[in-house]
Amino acid sequence: MRLALETYTVRKQARKNLKKTLEDIHALGFRAIELSKIDLTDKNIALIQKSRLHVSGIMLPLSEIQKNLELWIKHCKDLRCSRLVVSRLSIAAILGGLEPLRKFINQMNQVSFLLQGRGITLCFHHHAWEFETVDGKVRMDILLNELRLPIKIISDVYWLTYAHQDIPAFYLKVGSRLEGFHLRDLKYKTKNGKKKAVSGPVGSGLIDWVTLCGYSDAVAYAAIELKSKKPFKEIKESLDYIHHLQVGEGNEYE
C-alpha cells in the first residue's frame, strides 16, 4: 500500500501556489497524491510532473469524465496515472429511487468499457448515501451487484463509520474490488443539545484504525483526506499516528 495525500485537503493552498504546496507535501514524506480540486492546465500538469509525487488517482464526478473522456485519458497518460476515481453518485441517484441509480450504474459501466485497453481503471468512491435503502434495497448492494468488473471501490472510512457499517463484513463483501482508502477520523460533538459528526485527523476520533490496518496489504493506496482550516498541522498529526501504528508502506501493486 502506498500512502498518499488527497489534494482536496490542501485545495486552497494549491490554488494560491501549487508549486510550493507540492513541495510542502513532499517535505512531509509523501511520495504520492490523489488529485482533486486542482485545475489540470498545461502549467499545473508540468508542475505535478516535476514534483516527484506519484499520482495514485484523479478524482472527479462522473459527469465531468463523460464530457470529455479523451481529455481525461490524456491527463492520466501525461501524469502516469492509472485510475480515474468517480467522486460520488449523481445528484439524481442520491435523491431518487432505483431508476436514477441504475442510470448512474449504466453510465459507469459504459465509461469503464471505453477505458478497456487504455491502461486506466475506473473506481468509485463512496459516501454514506450508498448505505441507505431505495425501494427496500441498499444502494451499495445494488452497486456491487451491477457495477461490472474491472470497476473498483475506493472506501472512505469516515463515511463507512458514519453509516455504522461493520468494517470486516463490508470489506468481505467488496472482496478483490477494494482498491484504496480515504483516511480521516470521526468524532461526535454536541451543540445546542444536538449530536453532530465532525471529521478530524487520523487517530483523533473513534474509528478502529487497528482493524483497518489489517487491510493495508489488500489495497493499492490510502489517501489522507481532511477537511481542515489548518491542513498541514492535521496532516502531520495523521502521519504521526499512522507511523505509530507501524503500517507498512510500499509501492502500489499493478
C-alpha positions in Angstrom: 0.0 0.0 0.0 1.2 3.4 -0.9 0.3 6.4 1.4 -0.9 9.4 -0.5 -2.4 12.8 0.2 -5.8 13.7 -1.3 -5.3 17.3 -2.7 -8.8 18.3 -1.6 -7.1 18.7 1.8 -4.9 21.5 0.5 -7.0 22.9 -2.3 -6.9 26.5 -1.0 -3.1 26.4 -0.7 -2.8 24.8 -4.1 -4.9 27.4 -5.8 -2.6 30.1 -4.4 0.8 28.4 -5.1 0.7 24.9 -6.5 4.5 24.5 -6.8 5.0 25.3 -3.1 2.1 23.2 -2.0 3.5 20.2 -3.8 6.9 20.8 -2.3 5.4 21.0 1.2 3.6 17.7 0.6 6.8 16.0 -0.5 8.7 17.5 2.5 6.2 15.8 4.9 7.3 12.5 3.5 4.6 11.8 0.9 5.6 10.2 -2.4 2.1 10.1 -3.8 -1.1 12.2 -4.2 -4.6 11.7 -5.3 -5.7 14.7 -7.4 -8.9 16.6 -6.7 -9.9 20.2 -7.0 -6.8 21.1 -9.0 -7.2 22.5 -12.5 -5.2 20.4 -14.8 -3.9 23.1 -17.0 -0.7 22.5 -19.0 1.2 24.6 -16.4 -0.2 22.7 -13.5 0.4 19.3 -15.2 4.1 20.3 -15.7 4.4 21.3 -12.0 3.0 17.9 -10.9 5.3 16.0 -13.3 8.3 17.8 -11.7 7.1 17.3 -8.1 8.5 13.8 -7.6 5.0 12.8 -6.4 3.3 9.8 -8.0 -0.4 10.3 -9.0 -2.4 7.5 -7.5 -5.7 8.7 -8.9 -7.6 11.6 -10.3 -10.9 12.1 -8.6 -13.9 13.9 -10.1 -17.6 13.5 -10.8 -18.7 11.0 -13.5 -20.4 13.8 -15.4 -17.0 15.6 -15.9 -15.4 12.4 -17.2 -18.3 11.9 -19.6 -18.0 15.4 -21.0 -14.5 14.8 -22.4 -13.3 11.2 -21.8 -10.4 11.5 -24.2 -9.1 14.6 -22.3 -9.1 12.7 -19.0 -7.3 9.8 -20.6 -4.7 12.2 -21.9 -4.3 13.7 -18.4 -3.8 10.2 -17.0 -1.2 9.4 -19.6 0.6 12.7 -19.0 0.7 12.1 -15.3 1.4 8.4 -15.5 -1.8 7.8 -13.5 -3.8 4.5 -13.9 -7.0 5.4 -12.1 -10.0 7.7 -12.6 -11.9 7.9 -9.4 -15.6 8.8 -9.5 -16.1 11.1 -6.5 -19.8 10.5 -5.8 -23.1 9.3 -7.0 -25.0 11.6 -9.3 -27.4 14.0 -7.5 -30.3 12.2 -9.2 -29.1 8.9 -7.8 -28.7 10.4 -4.3 -32.1 11.9 -4.2 -34.1 9.5 -6.4 -35.0 5.8 -6.4 -33.8 2.8 -8.4 -34.2 4.3 -11.8 -31.6 7.1 -11.5 -29.3 4.8 -9.5 -29.4 2.2 -12.3 -28.9 5.0 -14.9 -25.7 6.0 -13.0 -24.6 2.4 -12.9 -25.1 2.0 -16.6 -23.1 5.2 -17.3 -20.3 3.9 -15.1 -20.2 0.6 -16.9 -20.2 2.4 -20.3 -17.2 4.6 -19.3 -15.3 1.5 -17.9 -15.9 -0.3 -21.1 -14.5 2.6 -23.1 -11.4 2.6 -20.8 -10.6 -1.0 -21.6 -7.2 -1.3 -23.2 -6.2 2.2 -22.3 -4.4 1.3 -19.1 -6.8 3.1 -16.8 -9.2 1.6 -14.2 -12.4 3.3 -13.2 -13.0 3.4 -9.5 -16.0 4.5 -7.3 -15.6 6.5 -4.1 -18.5 6.0 -1.7 -20.0 8.3 0.9 -22.8 7.3 3.4 -25.7 7.6 0.9 -24.8 4.3 -0.6 -25.8 2.5 2.7 -29.3 3.9 2.6 -32.2 1.9 1.1 -34.1 2.7 -2.0 -37.3 0.7 -2.7 -36.3 -1.7 0.1 -32.8 -2.3 -1.3 -29.4 -1.0 0.0 -27.8 1.2 -2.7 -24.4 -0.3 -2.1 -25.6 -3.9 -2.6 -27.1 -2.8 -5.9 -23.8 -1.1 -6.9 -21.7 -4.1 -6.0 -24.0 -6.4 -7.9 -24.4 -4.3 -11.1 -21.1 -2.4 -11.5 -19.2 -4.6 -13.9 -15.6 -5.6 -13.4 -13.0 -4.2 -13.6 -14.6 -1.2 -11.7 -13.0 -0.9 -8.3 -14.1 0.6 -4.9 -12.3 3.4 -3.0 -13.6 3.1 0.5 -13.9 6.2 2.6 -13.5 5.0 6.2 -15.1 8.2 7.6 -18.3 7.7 5.7 -18.2 3.9 6.4 -18.1 4.6 10.1 -20.7 7.4 9.9 -23.1 4.9 8.3 -22.5 2.5 11.2 -21.1 -0.3 8.9 -19.2 -3.3 10.1 -15.8 -2.8 8.6 -14.8 -6.5 8.2 -18.2 -7.5 6.9 -18.2 -4.7 4.3 -14.7 -5.4 3.0 -15.5 -9.1 2.8 -18.5 -8.2 0.6 -16.3 -5.9 -1.6 -13.6 -8.5 -1.9 -11.0 -8.0 -4.6 -12.7 -4.9 -5.8 -11.3 -3.0 -2.8 -8.6 -0.7 -4.4 -8.0 2.0 -1.9 -8.9 4.0 1.2 -9.7 7.6 2.1 -8.5 8.3 5.6 -9.8 10.8 8.2 -11.3 10.3 11.6 -14.8 10.8 13.0 -15.9 12.1 16.3 -19.2 13.5 17.7 -19.7 16.9 19.2 -22.8 18.2 21.0 -24.0 21.7 20.2 -27.3 23.2 21.4 -28.3 19.7 22.6 -27.8 18.1 19.2 -25.1 15.5 18.4 -23.2 16.2 15.3 -20.5 14.1 13.5 -17.3 16.0 12.6 -14.1 14.9 11.0 -10.6 15.2 12.2 -7.0 13.9 11.8 -6.4 10.2 11.8 -6.2 8.9 15.4 -8.3 11.7 16.9 -11.7 10.0 16.9 -13.5 6.7 17.2 -12.5 4.9 14.0 -11.0 1.4 14.6 -7.7 2.0 12.9 -6.1 -1.2 14.2 -8.7 -3.2 12.4 -8.3 -1.1 9.2 -4.5 -1.7 9.3 -5.3 -5.4 8.7 -6.4 -4.4 5.2 -3.3 -2.4 4.2 -1.9 -5.2 2.1 -5.2 -5.6 0.3 -5.3 -2.1 -1.3 -3.1 -0.2 -3.7 -3.1 3.1 -1.9 -4.6 5.0 1.0 -5.1 8.8 0.7 -5.4 11.1 3.7 -8.3 13.4 3.0 -9.0 16.1 5.6 -11.4 19.0 5.9 -9.4 21.4 8.0 -8.6 25.1 8.5 -5.1 24.0 9.4 -4.4 21.3 6.9 -0.7 20.8 7.2 -0.9 20.6 11.0 -3.6 17.9 10.9 -1.8 16.1 8.0 1.3 15.9 10.3 -0.8 14.6 13.2 -2.3 12.0 10.9 1.1 10.9 9.6 2.4 10.6 13.2 -0.4 8.4 14.2 -0.1 6.2 11.1 3.6 5.8 11.8 2.8 5.0 15.4 0.7 2.1 14.1 3.7 0.9 12.1 1.7 0.4 9.0 4.0 -0.9 6.2 4.2 1.3 3.2 5.3 0.1 -0.2 4.6 0.6 -3.9 1.2 0.2 -5.5 0.6 -3.1 -7.0 -0.2 -3.1 -10.7 
